[in-house]
Amino acid sequence: MIVYGDHRQTESAEQLREAANEMAESLDRMSHGDQRHAALVGLFISVSELVQALADVDFQTSGIDIFSPRQQQGAKLLVGLAAEVAKSWQSGFGVGGGIDPGLLKQLAGLDCKAEG
């Protein structure tokens, strides 16, 4: 799979999802502050790369841009993560601990099968 960006790197989508899951779960152990916010932004970027890569696979498979069910899953997840980033920023990094458990469930359920 191609991860979004100017350079190409080949990785398993399932491994990327697992790494993102570990990043998300590590937020549970972080108190409020800029380090937690940076980790949250890093999680958002990692999940964004994964979702874009899955969209690239869908394009390679179908030959057209489609808003597939897994792209819909990814978009919903990214909107939720963006809300977490905004909440952290707007509180002056005053939010600590884990993210919404529903987002963890969405991440774990993101369809990473059928790679091109």
Contacts in CASP RR format, 6 or more apart in sequence:
PFRMAT RR
TARGET T0000
AUTHOR 0000-0000-0000
METHOD contacts of the structure
MODEL  1
MIVYGDHRQTESAEQLREAANEMAESLDRMSHGDQRHAALVGLFISVSEL
VQALADVDFQTSGIDIFSPRQQQGAKLLVGLAAEVAKSWQSGFGVGGGID
PGLLKQLAGLDCKAEG
1 10 0 8 1.000
1 11 0 8 1.000
1 12 0 8 1.000
1 13 0 8 1.000
1 53 0 8 1.000
1 54 0 8 1.000
1 56 0 8 1.000
1 57 0 8 1.000
1 115 0 8 1.000
1 116 0 8 1.000
2 8 0 8 1.000
2 9 0 8 1.000
2 10 0 8 1.000
2 53 0 8 1.000
2 56 0 8 1.000
3 9 0 8 1.000
3 11 0 8 1.000
3 16 0 8 1.000
3 49 0 8 1.000
3 50 0 8 1.000
3 52 0 8 1.000
3 53 0 8 1.000
4 48 0 8 1.000
4 49 0 8 1.000
4 52 0 8 1.000
4 53 0 8 1.000
4 56 0 8 1.000
5 49 0 8 1.000
12 112 0 8 1.000
12 115 0 8 1.000
13 50 0 8 1.000
13 53 0 8 1.000
13 54 0 8 1.000
13 57 0 8 1.000
13 112 0 8 1.000
13 115 0 8 1.000
14 112 0 8 1.000
14 113 0 8 1.000
16 46 0 8 1.000
16 49 0 8 1.000
16 50 0 8 1.000
16 53 0 8 1.000
16 112 0 8 1.000
17 50 0 8 1.000
17 107 0 8 1.000
17 108 0 8 1.000
17 110 0 8 1.000
17 112 0 8 1.000
19 46 0 8 1.000
20 43 0 8 1.000
20 46 0 8 1.000
20 47 0 8 1.000
20 50 0 8 1.000
20 107 0 8 1.000
21 104 0 8 1.000
21 107 0 8 1.000
21 108 0 8 1.000
23 39 0 8 1.000
23 42 0 8 1.000
23 43 0 8 1.000
23 46 0 8 1.000
24 43 0 8 1.000
24 98 0 8 1.000
24 99 0 8 1.000
24 103 0 8 1.000
24 104 0 8 1.000
24 107 0 8 1.000
25 104 0 8 1.000
26 39 0 8 1.000
27 36 0 8 1.000
27 39 0 8 1.000
27 40 0 8 1.000
27 43 0 8 1.000
27 96 0 8 1.000
27 97 0 8 1.000
27 98 0 8 1.000
27 99 0 8 1.000
28 97 0 8 1.000
28 98 0 8 1.000
29 97 0 8 1.000
30 36 0 8 1.000
30 39 0 8 1.000
30 96 0 8 1.000
30 97 0 8 1.000
30 98 0 8 1.000
31 96 0 8 1.000
31 97 0 8 1.000
32 91 0 8 1.000
32 93 0 8 1.000
32 94 0 8 1.000
32 95 0 8 1.000
32 96 0 8 1.000
32 97 0 8 1.000
33 93 0 8 1.000
33 94 0 8 1.000
33 96 0 8 1.000
34 93 0 8 1.000
36 88 0 8 1.000
36 93 0 8 1.000
36 95 0 8 1.000
36 96 0 8 1.000
36 97 0 8 1.000
37 85 0 8 1.000
37 88 0 8 1.000
37 89 0 8 1.000
37 93 0 8 1.000
40 81 0 8 1.000
40 84 0 8 1.000
40 85 0 8 1.000
40 88 0 8 1.000
40 99 0 8 1.000
41 85 0 8 1.000
43 81 0 8 1.000
44 78 0 8 1.000
44 81 0 8 1.000
44 82 0 8 1.000
44 84 0 8 1.000
44 85 0 8 1.000
47 74 0 8 1.000
47 77 0 8 1.000
47 78 0 8 1.000
47 81 0 8 1.000
47 107 0 8 1.000
48 78 0 8 1.000
50 110 0 8 1.000
50 112 0 8 1.000
51 71 0 8 1.000
51 74 0 8 1.000
51 75 0 8 1.000
51 77 0 8 1.000
51 78 0 8 1.000
51 110 0 8 1.000
54 70 0 8 1.000
54 71 0 8 1.000
54 74 0 8 1.000
54 110 0 8 1.000
54 111 0 8 1.000
54 112 0 8 1.000
55 65 0 8 1.000
55 68 0 8 1.000
55 71 0 8 1.000
57 114 0 8 1.000
57 115 0 8 1.000
57 116 0 8 1.000
58 66 0 8 1.000
58 68 0 8 1.000
58 70 0 8 1.000
58 71 0 8 1.000
59 65 0 8 1.000
59 66 0 8 1.000
60 116 0 8 1.000
61 114 0 8 1.000
61 116 0 8 1.000
69 111 0 8 1.000
70 110 0 8 1.000
70 111 0 8 1.000
70 112 0 8 1.000
73 106 0 8 1.000
73 109 0 8 1.000
73 110 0 8 1.000
73 111 0 8 1.000
74 106 0 8 1.000
74 110 0 8 1.000
76 106 0 8 1.000
77 103 0 8 1.000
77 106 0 8 1.000
77 107 0 8 1.000
77 110 0 8 1.000
80 100 0 8 1.000
80 103 0 8 1.000
81 99 0 8 1.000
81 103 0 8 1.000
84 99 0 8 1.000
84 100 0 8 1.000
84 103 0 8 1.000
87 95 0 8 1.000
88 94 0 8 1.000
88 95 0 8 1.000
88 96 0 8 1.000
END
